[in-house]
Amino acid sequence: EAKEFIFVTNLASSLMFEVIAEKFNAQVIRTQIGEVFLVEKMHKLLHDQPKSSIFGGEGSCGGVMFPDFNNTRDGLFAAAKIIEIMVETGEILSKLVARLPKFFSHRRRIKINSKDVRVIISRVKQELISEGEEVNQYGNDLRFGKGKDWFVLIHPSNTEPVIRVISEAKRDSLARVYCEATAELVTLVIDSM
C-alpha cells in the first residue's frame, strides 16, 4: 500500500510547496504562523493517519520537522536528507535548487501603535471582500490570492505592534504591486480609525 505524503507548513511559506506537492501527488496543509501550530497539526495527523508520511516546517526559518523521527526542527537531519538526495541523483546542490519552482516575495511592516488589531483586520477584510477578493481568515491572519499563482498574507505580529504584509507571485513586479497595494489599504484603514 502506497503511503500518502503530507507536508505541513504555515500561511507565510512559499507556494512552491503546492507546486511540488502536485507534481508528487502529495498534500499540503497550512496552519497559522507559529511552530506550535505546526507541531499540533503534525501530531494530530500522526494520530489520525498513522500510515501517512508526515513532515513539515516554516519557510521563514528553514527548519524542517520529521515528527516520526524528532518532535522539533532538525537541521542536521534535513542536511543529511539533502546530502542523500545529492548522492542518489549525482547532482550538486545548486542544480537541485535550480529545479525548484521560482517565486518572488515582498514584505512590508506597518506600525499600528495602540490601535485594536481585531478592528483593523475586520475592516481590511471587509474592504477586500467588497473588492471581490476571496479572503480566508485564520485567527487574526488574512490570506487571499489566486491558487498557485500568487498570495498576500496580512499578519499582525504577536511580538511587536506591527502588521506584516507578505506577498508572493511568479513575477517580482506582481509580488511588489500586491504587497504595496495591500500595505496601502491597511495604512488607509489604520489612518481612518
Rosetta blueprint (number, residue, H / E / L):
1 E L
2 A L
3 K L
4 E L
5 F E
6 I E
7 F E
8 V E
9 T E
10 N E
11 L L
12 A L
13 S L
14 S L
15 L L
16 M H
17 F H
18 E H
19 V H
20 I H
21 A H
22 E H
23 K H
24 F L
25 N L
26 A L
27 Q E
28 V E
29 I E
30 R E
31 T E
32 Q L
33 I L
34 G L
35 E H
36 V H
37 F H
38 L H
39 V H
40 E H
41 K H
42 M H
43 H H
44 K H
45 L H
46 L H
47 H H
48 D H
49 Q L
50 P L
51 K L
52 S L
53 S E
54 I E
55 F E
56 G E
57 G E
58 E L
59 G L
60 S L
61 C L
62 G L
63 G L
64 V E
65 M E
66 F L
67 P L
68 D L
69 F L
70 N L
71 N L
72 T L
73 R L
74 D L
75 G H
76 L H
77 F H
78 A H
79 A H
80 A H
81 K H
82 I H
83 I H
84 E H
85 I H
86 M H
87 V H
88 E H
89 T H
90 G L
91 E L
92 I L
93 L H
94 S H
95 K H
96 L H
97 V H
98 A H
99 R L
100 L L
101 P L
102 K L
103 F L
104 F E
105 S E
106 H E
107 R E
108 R E
109 R E
110 I E
111 K E
112 I L
113 N L
114 S L
115 K L
116 D L
117 V H
118 R H
119 V H
120 I H
121 I H
122 S H
123 R H
124 V H
125 K H
126 Q H
127 E H
128 L H
129 I H
130 S H
131 E L
132 G L
133 E L
134 E L
135 V L
136 N E
137 Q E
138 Y E
139 G L
140 N L
141 D E
142 L E
143 R E
144 F E
145 G E
146 K E
147 G L
148 K L
149 D L
150 W E
151 F E
152 V E
153 L E
154 I E
155 H E
156 P E
157 S L
158 N L
159 T L
160 E L
161 P L
162 V E
163 I E
164 R E
165 V E
166 I E
167 S E
168 E E
169 A E
170 K L
171 R L
172 D H
173 S H
174 L H
175 A H
176 R H
177 V H
178 Y H
179 C H
180 E H
181 A H
182 T H
183 A H
184 E H
185 L H
186 V H
187 T H
188 L H
189 V H
190 I H
191 D H
192 S L
193 M L
